Amino acid sequence: MNITYRPEIDGLRTLAVFSVIIYHAEFLLSGSVLFPAGFLGVDVFFVISGYLISKIILRESIAQEFSYLDFYKRRARRILPVLLVVFAVSTYFAWVNMLPKAMMEYSGSLLSSLGFGSNIWFWLENSYTAEASELKPLLHTWSLSLEEQFYIVFPPLIFVAYKYFKAYLLHITCLLILASLVLAEYSSYKNPDAGFYLLPARGWELLAGTFLALIEPAKKTADRYSLLEKCLPLLGVALIIGSFSVLNDDVRHPSFYTLIPVIGTMLAIHFATPSDWAIKLLSSKLFVKTGLISYSLYLWHVPIFAFSKIQNSDRVNADMVKLTALSFGLSLLTYFLIEKPFRNPNKVKDVVFYPVVGIFFTGLVVINIYSLTNDGIPERLDDYGIQILYGLSGQLATKDQRGLPCHERPHSNHCTLNASGTNGTYVLIGDSKAASISSAVLHVAKDNNARFVQLTRGSCPYMPGTRWTIKKDLDDCSIRSADVPRVVEQLEKPVTIFYHSRTAKWMNRGRFFPTQEGEDVDASITQAFNRYLADGYRIVLVYPAPEPDEHIPKRVQRELTAMKEAPAQGTKLQALDLSTSYVKFKQHIEKTKKVFDGIGMDKNPIRIYPDDVFCSDSTNKCLTHDGHKLYYMDGHHISIHGASLLYPLIKKKLAAADVLEVPERDN
């Protein structure tokens, strides 16, 4: 059963998709981002979707015409054709442009999207080691997956509720909205990623549309509206646009703040009248026509933006204007050639629809399962591409005897490698920067017949004497940091503590607070390390390593691809000068160096300076490769090859220090 077409709803879709595109493109107005909370356009989509689908289900239920099979057939025709085409084109560009690790992430996200579970995939993904959000071509599919999960759960629920609890259907809906909204608010504090991606904390937005569908039969006619009611559509549109403009990324979301665009959308839908000028604008030809292609536009713009950034890290507004225009062009093309005809069973019969969809679906599944199970298919790359991959695997994944990574392990189950060592224990402590040099420290431990223990966690610097101020990691990191003395105390003596982290960045940004109120941060750090020294531990301070702050493998891949042939002498890689300023690096670490220099005395702690390996005073350069292999796995983590260059430096420093006597512990 068809429902009456309402052009202003397509206008709302235009408003929603424009806000999302403007947000992703980072378009500026007078130097500021035009819609800093444009991501709220997705919430507008949720309300619209919940309203329209609920209205269809309710009308068909009343007429006793509702069929689960017909409902899901319509959903398949609405969703799948354009989605599969976008996935096919995206897979081609991923194949050509992505390094293996990124290709594996892409394949996982695509497969989960095909199963309408990409919201769960992105929720479970390790946000620290994964690709940046702007480089994920299918990140936006989380909202489609969440909607489809809603449409799997919702029709049976509303059908049963309508059949057996018809008198209480509105009450049940209101209770579910309230419960989901409260969960969203709670999750925004306790588990924001789960709240953002998962249905329980998002369901209230779709149910808000259900609420509108339920109360619509009792709605007054427009000629009976009071003056206040006639102003509500304008207020609704103002709330929507205002939320896009005033809120920003720092706002907890979804939460009570999300009520602003949701209520705005509800007001615009429920109180819409043809005479209202805001509704006239939304019903105008331009808004309606754009709304018709909003689904295609939403699907196309994210992979187009993402692949352009993968190919070229330099982003300017002019490029984004062109990319947005390209998104519009492809959206128009796919709307008229694919979306519109495939949605109509009279134009594309089932005998054509299902085989075509099946072929695309199967092909995408086979290709991406192969990618996921074959390390991102490194053989896709040419010889130079394969060269640069050396050292990119294993840098954060020193593994135990069972093949499980040592990084990110709980202290109760920490790695102990070279367990037969009889010359004490080398324990590596720090964040993922420490994990990136774990292979070098493990190598030295084996050389010296010592045990190796790793206590590392991403974004947790384990800085003694301080509290960490990154909100999402505060509790776990603080617990881990406080637990280090207990773990170290239980290790086989003598114990040598290797400390390394992204200290310079965090100290420069004021991310540390002293554990005791009123203390100075620098003094607190110094005293904490000195306590370790007083207790008889040897400390090896690995000072900050140079940071290119540019994803070196991706930059190299782009540059090598652009070179049509190798230089007359040497390799393509040798022709690339990707060095950074040594002077700027020294300025960057000045505060950290001052603190570290004040710790201990003489050769305890032992001090390791990575810039001795990677930088040169004479050239004022810090290198990122040696012409054959890369020193970095991304923009700041040292690759396994880079770590191998630190190994002889660490070994040499330890050998020199072993000439001195190190105090023994009493026990």
C-alpha positions, 0 to 999 in steps of 0.5 A: 500500500502506497503512502501519500508522497510528501515533497518536503521529506525529500527536502529534509533529505537534501538538508541532511545529505548536504550537512554530511557532505559539507562536514566531510569536505570541511568547507569553510565560511569566514575561516570556520567550518560551515557545519561543524556538526554536519554529522547530525544529518545522519540523525535526520535520516534516521527519523525520516526513515523510521517515520516512512517505514513505520507508516507503511507497516502500520497501514499494511497491518491495518489493511491486513496486507503486511508481508515480511517477504514483500517488505524485505524484497522492497528493502533489497530493491531500495538498498542493494543495487547502488550499494553493490555498484559503489562497492564494486568501484570502491574495491577497484580503487582499493585494489590499486591504491591501498597498502596491504594492512589498509586493504585488509581493513577495507575488505573487513568493512565491506564484508561486514557491510554486505552482512549489514554489520559494519557498525559492529565492525567499526565499533570493534575496530582498534581505533589506534592502529586502524586507518584514520576515519577520513581514509576509510572509504566505507565508514559511512555504511555503519548507518545503513547497517544500523538501519537494516538491523532496526528493520530486522527487529522492528517489523516483527515487534510492531506487528505483534504489538499491533496485533496483541497490544494495539491499545498500548502501542503508543505507550510501548513506543514512548517507553522504548524511546525513553529507554534508548535515549537514557542509554544513549546519554549514559553511553556518551559518558561510559562507552561513547563508541558503543553508543555511537555505533550500536542500535540500542543507543540509536534506536530512539531516533528511528522510533521517534519516526515511529511515534510520528506515524502512530500519532498522525491519524489523530493529527489536526488538519492544517486549517485548525492549527493555532498560530504557534503550531503554524510556526513549528515547521520553521522552528523545526528547520531552524533547530536542524540547521542550528544544530549543524552550525552550533554544535561540534565534534566535542559534543557528546553524541548521541546524547540529550544534545541529539534531541535538538536535530531529532525534535527539529525533524519531528516538528518539520514532518508533523506540522508541515503545511503547504503554506509555510515558507520553510516547507515551501523551500523544502518542497521546491524543485531543487530541494526535492530533486536533490533529495531523490538522489540523496541515497546515491549521494550519501553512498558515493561521496565518502569513498570519493573523498577517502580515495582522493586523500589516499592518493593525495594527502594535500587537501584544499577546498578547491579539490573538495568542490570538484570531488563534491561535483563528481559525487553529484555527477555519479549520483545522478548517473546511478539514480537514473540508470540503476537506483530508479529502474531496479527499484521498480519490479515492472522495469527490472523483473525478479528474473533479472534483478536477483541474478545480477545482484547475486553476481555482484554480491558473490564477486565482492565476497570472493575478492574481499575474503581472499584479501582478508585471508591473504594479508591484503594481497601484497602481490598486487603491488609492483616490485618497488611497492613490495620493497617498501613493505619490508619491516611494516609487519610485526612492528607492534606485534611481538608475539608469545609462544602461542602466536598472540601479540604482546602489545595491549595485553593485560598485566595479569597475562603479560608476555614473558619471552626468552623465559629460560634466560638466567640473567635477570629480566628486561621489561619494556614499558610504554605506549605503542611507540615502545611496542614499535621498538620491542623487536630490538629490545627482545633481541638485546635480551636474548643476546644477554640471556635475559628474560623479556617482558612487555607492558605496552598499551596504545595511547597509554604512556605509562609515565611514572608519577603522572595521571593521563588526561585522554578521557577515553583512556583515562581509567584503564591507563591510570590503572595500568600505570599504578600497577607497574611497580607491583608487576616489576617487583615480581619479575626475576631479578635483576630487572632492567626497565626500558621506557619509551613513549610519545612523551614529547607530544604529550608533554608539549600538549599538557596531557600529564598531571602529577599524581599528587595535588600541588606537585610539579609535573616535571618534578613528579616524573623525576622523583618517580624514576628516581625511586626506581633507581633507589630500589636498585632497578637499572633504567634505560630511557629511550628518548623520543624518536623523530616523527615525520608526522606524515604516513611515510609508506603511503607517501612513498607509494604515491611518489613511486607510482607517479615515477614512470621509471627509475632514476638513471642511478639507484632505486626510485626510493633513493630519489625520494627525499622525505627527510625532516628538520633535525633542528625542529625535532630538537625543539620539539623534544626540548621539554622532554629532554630537560626532564629526562636529563634530570633523572638519575646520575652518571650511567644509570639511567642508560640513555638511548638517543634514537636521533643518533641513528636517524639524524645528522647535524651536518645535514640538519636532516632526520631520514625516513628511509635508507634508499631501500627500506623504510624506517617508519610504518606510518607517521611516527611508529618506527618500522621493524627495519628502523628498530633493527637499526636501534638494536646495535645502539642499545646493545653498545650502550648496555655493554658500556654500562655493564662495566659499572656496578649497579646496586643489588636489591636487598631481596 
